[in-house]
């Protein structure tokens, strides 16, 4: 099941998006609703709240008096931590139950309506994160006009949440809601048709997204770094300790004139880890099925290293952008070269210019992407000495210059 995290600041219009996704066929799990459910009369968490905070936070009918509880925990970190220690396990357990039931029923798309997604650092848990993006002044006007909220309270509640910049950093999709509700619904419909439904189909069928064989080189895109960072966060969440290192590699990591493909490298302790049932299950669930038959790279300097460079290879399933995941042993020649070559290009403008010239020369020949990759090998072999000399001169070591 495709799992989507949906978030947005108060007054952003997130409920409109949530409702439309449900109408289109998604199962929506509302975090706020579940937070209320687990402290309803008869729930175990409610009794634990009574034990910890006493009868003073309950009304005469025995229901939780939320304003009273809020006054108790507001400004008291220990009391707040105690409350969260009671309610959060119940919330997460109920949430997991809802998603498991939806998946068992054959639901293709599950949406977690989660206001605090950014604040809780949960972005890596979803296949995609959708952010309803609305200017602060528009949100204030809506809160005052439609909810009758005093303006100072509206601004205070907005300030207490994640910033717009923090939400945008984790967003795979920004849904602009500065216009009408009808425009927002239309944007959700387009997203469903073009990306969400195809992505869900790809997950169900273990279908990777392959880059077109036609060679296309484009200018650097500032969005590449963010996309890679979000995909790395997902890999880190899914793989856990199975991944020793996670890095953005290739030309989109420099960035420079490149094929619009996000190349990522997962460093593992050994390829036995990459072949394990746990690793394969995690990559399938995350949407990176393995491509069989790609087991090695060719070494660049055969005079010094005649062995092949073994790896495992996975492709992403998101139709929006091709993602290639290269899995190599930490410390192996192939793992080291991917990081070294990236860092050399990042720091040496003349190297970038030379590499771009070679790319453009080969692109002008009209080669398909597969033949283009092979045609670059002589250039890589010739550059090998320059790259190693740079590594020695600068004292380069893997990971010293970031991911």
N, C-alpha and C positions, 0 to 999 in steps of 0.2 A: 504494500500500500504506500502510495506517495504521501509523505507527511509534510505538511506545510505549517510553518509558524506565521501567524498573523498578528501584527502589532501596530500600534500607532498611539500618539498622545491623546489625552482626554480632549474630547471635542473634535477629533480628526475625522470622524465618520466611519470608524472601523466597523460599527454594527451594520452599516449598509453593505459593506463588502462581505461580512460574515453571512448575512441573510441571503445575499445573492449566490454565494458559493453553495449554500445549503440547497437553494432552489435548483441549482445546476446538477446536484447529485452528490455533493461532498457531505461527509459526516462532520459536524462542527462540535468540538468539545470546548466549552466556554469555561475558562479558568475561574472567572469571577463567580459564575453560577455554582461551580463545584466547591469553591471556598465557602459559599453560603450553605450548601447542602451538608457538608461534613460537620457543621455545628448546629444542625437542626435538632429538635427534640428527639430523643431516642438514639442519637449517634454517640458512639464511644468517645469521640473527641470532645463533645460537649461536656460530658461528665468530668473529663480530665481538666477542662477549663474551670469548672466549678471547684474542683479540688484545689487547683492552684490559685485561683483569684477570688474565690468566695461567692456568696450569694449576692453581693453588691453589684455584680455585673449581669444580673438576671432581672427580668421584669416580673410582675406579680403573677403572670401566667406560666412562668418557668422557662420562657424563651430568652435567648441571649440578648442583652441590651447592648447593642453595638456601640452607641455613643459613650455609654458608661465604660465599656471595656477600652475604647479608644483613649479616654481620659486617663485610664490607669497606665497604659503602655506608652503613651506619647511622652517623649523625652526621657524615658527610662529604658536604656538599652538592655538591661538584664530582664526586665519584665517582657519586653518585646521578643527577646530571644527565647524566653520560656514559652510564650504564646506560639511562636513559629515552630518550636520544637514539638508542640502538640499538634498543630494543624497541618504543617507541611507534609509530614509522612502520610497523613490521611488524604490530603489533596493529591499527592503524586500517585498513591495507590489507586484512588478512584479514577484518576486520569488514565492510568495504564489499563485499568479494566475497560474503560469506554473504548479506547483505541483497539484493544485486543478483541473486543466484541465486534467492533465494526469490521476489522480485518477478517475475522472468522466468518462474518456474513457476506464476504466478497466485496466489500466497499473498496473502490479504487483509489479514492482520495480522502484523506483525513486532515482536517484543519484544526489546529490548536489556537484558539482565540486567546492570546496571552498578552495582557497589557504590560507586564513587567519582563517580557522576553529579554530585552537588552539589559535591564538592571540585574537580572539573575544570571546573565552570561550563558543563555541557552541556545544561541543561534546555531551552533554546530550540531544540535540534535535533530535538525530538520533537513529534508532534501532541498527545500527552498524556504526563504523568508520573504514574506510580503509586508511591506510597510506602507500604511496609508499616510501620505505626506501632505500636510496642510499647514499653511503659514500660520504663525502664532496669532497674529491679529485676527485672522479669519476665525480661528478657534475660539478666541476670547469673545468675539461677536456672537458666535453660535451659542456658547455657554450662557452668556448673559441674555440673549434674545429668546432661545428656545427652552432653556432650563431654568431661567429666572435666577441664575447664580450671580451674586454681587461680583463686580469686576475685580475687586482686590482678591477675593477668594479664588476666582478663575485663574488669575495670574499666579497666585501662590501655588495652586495645585499643578499648574503647568511647570513651574520652576522646580517643583519637588520630583518631577519625573526625569527620565533621560532626555538629553538634548536632541534636537533635530539632527545634528551632525553625528551623534552616536548611533541613532537609528539608521541613518543613511549608510553608515559604514558597514552594517550587517545585512543590508537589504539586497536581495537578488532582484527584487522588483519594487519599484517605487510607483505607487498609485496616486497620482495627483488628484487631490480633492479640493482644489480651490474654486472649482466650478459648481455645476448643478449636480444633484443626485443622479439625474439621468445620464450625465456624462460619466460619472463614476461607475455606474452599472454597466454602461457600454464598454468601458475599459476592462472591467472584470470579465465580460463575455469574450472580448478579444483575447485576453490572456488565457482563458480556459481553452479556447479553441486552438490557439497557436502553440501553447506551451504546456499547460497543466495536463490536459487530457493525453497528448502525445507522450509526455514524460511518464505518466502513470502506465500507459500501455507498454512503454519500453521497460519499465521496472518489472511488470508482470511477465513479460516475454523474454527477459534477460537480453534485450536488444541494445547494443551499444550505438552511439552516434559516431559515425565515421565522417571524417573531413572529406570534402569533395576531392575527387582525383584531379580536377582542374586546378592548376596552381594559381593561387591568388596571394600576392604580397601587398600588405597595407602599411600605412604609416603607424608609428607608435600610438597606442590608445591608453590614456591614463586609467581607464577602467580595468585593464588587464591585471594590475597589481591587486586591486580589491577583489576581483573575481578569484584570483589564485589564493588570496588569504582566506576567503570564505570556504573555498574547497579544502584547503589545508585544515581548517577548523573542523570540518566534517570528517575528514580522514582521521584526525586526532581523536575525535569523539568515538568513532566506530572502532578504530584499531587499538586504542589505548597503548599498553606497553608492547604490543606486537610491533609497533613502529618505533625505531630508535631515533630516526631523523625524518623530517618532512620539509621539503624545499621546493620553491618555484624555480624551475630551470628553463633552458631554452631561450630563444630570442625574445619572447614576450616578457621574460624576466629581466631583460637588460635595461629598458626596452629599446627595440630598434625595428627597422623595416622587417616585417615578419609575416608568416602565415598566421592568421588569427586562431591559433591553437594554444591552449593553456597546457604546458608540459609541467608535470610535477614529479618529484622523485621521492619515493619512500625508501628509507634506509632500514634494513632489517639485520638482525644478528647473523642470520644465515638464510639461504634460500629454502631450507627446510621449513622455516617459519612461514615464508610466503606460500608454501605448498600445503600448509596445515589446514585442517577443516575449519578452525576458528578464523583464520585469515580470509579464506575463501568465502565463508559465510558472511563475514563483516563487509567485505567488498561487494558482494551481491546485494545485501540489504541496503548498503549505502548508494548503490547505483553505479558501480564501477565493475562490470563483469570482465573476467579474464579473457584475453584473446589468445587462443592456443596457437602454437607454431612459432611464436616469437620468443626465442629463448636466449638470444645472445646478440651482442654488438661486435663489430669488427674493431680490433685495436688499431690505433692511429699510427703507431710506430712499431711495425712488425720486426724491425731490426733489434728492438730492445725487449719486446714483449710479444711472443708468438702465440700466447694463449688467447682464446676468445674471452669476451667480457659477458658472462652470463647475466641474465635478468629475467624478470617476469613482467608481463605487459597487460595493462587494463585500460579500457576506454570508458568514459562517462556516458550516462544515458540521458542527460538533459539536452533537449533539442536546440536550446538557445545558443550553445557554444561547444565546440569539441574540446574535450579534456582527455589528455593522455597521461596515464600514470605508469611510470617506470619504477619497478621494484628491484633494488640491487642490494648486495651485501655492503654494510658499512665497512669502509676501508678498502674495498675492492677497487681495481683500476677504473672500471666504468663509473662507479659511484664518485670517485675522486675527480675524474675528468669532467663530469657534468658540472660540478661545482666550480672547479678551477676555470674552465672555459667561460662560464657565465661571469665570474668575477673579473677575469681579464678583459672581457668586452665592456663590462660596466666601467672600468677604470682607465681604459686606454682608447681615446677617441680615434687614433689612427687605426687601431685594430677593428673598431666598428666600421670605419670607412672602407677598409679593405674587404671586410666580410660582406658589407652591403654591395660593393661593386661586383663581387663574385655572385651574389644572389641575383642581382639584376642581369648579369651576363647570361646566367643559366635560364632565368625566366624569359629572357628575350628569345631563347631557342624554342620556346613553347613546349617544354617538357612536361609530362604529367607529374603529379606530386611524387609518386613513388620513384620514378626515374630521376627526378630532381634531387631527391635525398641521396641517392647513390652517386650522382654526378658531383656532389660536393665533397666526397671523400678525399680525392687528391688534394683539394685545398686544405682540408683539415690536417692531412698528413704533413703537408708542407709547413703549416703553421705550428705544428706540435713543438718544435724546438723553441720558437719565440715564446710560446705560452709557458713552457717549463723554465726558460730563462727568466721570465717575469716573476714566476713563483719564487725562484731562488733569490732574486734581487729584492723582492718585497717581503720575504719571509712569510709568504702566504701559507695558511693552513685552513683545512675545511671548517666551515662554519664561522670563521673569524669575521666575515663581512656580512653576516645576516642571511636570512632565508630568501 
